[in-house]
């Protein structure tokens, strides 16, 4: 006999500022901690789903995030400084990797440190 899924329904009040508290049972269900973020997904039938926001790959490294933010600001404030890569540099790079096969799905080798 198939077990039917239970629906957890917990009322919450919206404040005058449009805020609410995520109930403790929902925080536990989603494994939410302090400063975690959630996303709300509105479905076509009017149902709203709340889920824990998953970090993007570039959000995991704060240095990369800061570098990308720097590049974004620099390109926006000084677009005239953007220059194409010289053809000679592209040709040099191609010559350095000519004949090199790369399997992007293969596991990386272990470091011999």
N, C-alpha and C positions, 0 to 999 in steps of 0.2 A: 504494500500500500504506500503510495507516494505521500510524502509529508508536504503540506502546504506551507509556503513561506509566510512568516509573520510580518506584519507591517508595524513598525515602531512609530507611533504618532505622539508627539510631545508639543503642546501649545507653547508659544512664546509671544511676548508682547513687543510691539514696535514702539520705540520712544518717539517723542516729538521731533527728534533730530533724525528719525528714520533708522535708528540703530536697534539691534537686538543682541541677546546673548545666545551663543550656541550652547544648547543644553549639555550638561556633563555626560549624559549617556551617548549623545551623538559625538562629542569630542573623543570619548573612549572608543567608540565604534570606528571612527576614522583615524585613530591614533594621532590626534592633534596635540601638539605641545604649544607652549608660549611662543609667540611670534610666527607660528606656522600660518600659512595662508590657505584659504579655501576658494573654490570657484563655484559659481552658480550657473547651472545650465538650464535654460528655459526650453522646454520641448514644445513641439507644435500643438500638442493637445492641452497646453496650459500647465502641465506638470513641471515643477522645478526640482532639480536634483542638486544637492550640495556634495562636493567631493573635495578631498585634500588636493591642493595644488602641487603638482609634481614639478620639481626643479628642472629647468632646461640644462643641457650639457654645459653651456657657457656660463651658467649661473653658479656652477660648482667651484670655479676658480676665481677668486676676487681680483686677481691680477689681470686676467684676461678681460673680465668685465670692465675694469677701469681703463685698460688699454683701448678696448673697443669704444668706450664712451669718449675717450680723448680723441680718437680718430674721427668719430662722428662730429664732435664739436669743431675740430680743426678743419674738416672738409666743409662744414657749414659756414664757418667764419672766413675762410680763405680758399675758396674754390679755385682761384687762379693758380695756386701752388700745386694742384693736381696735375701730374705729368704722366704720359704713357711710358711704359717700360721700354727702353731702347731695344730695337730689333737685335742688335749685337748681343745684348745680355740674354735675350730669349734664346738665341741660337747657341750661346755658350751653355746655358742650362740644359738644352736639349742634347747637346753633345755629351754632357757629363752623365746623362741617364740613358743614353742610347743602348739598347739591348738589355736593359735591366727589367726583369719581370717582377711585378708586385701583385700579391694576392691580398686584396683588402679584407677578405674574410678569414684569413689565416691568423692564428694566435701569434702574439709577439714572442720572440725568443726570451728566455730568462737571462737576466744580467749576470755576468760573472764578476761580481764585485767582491 
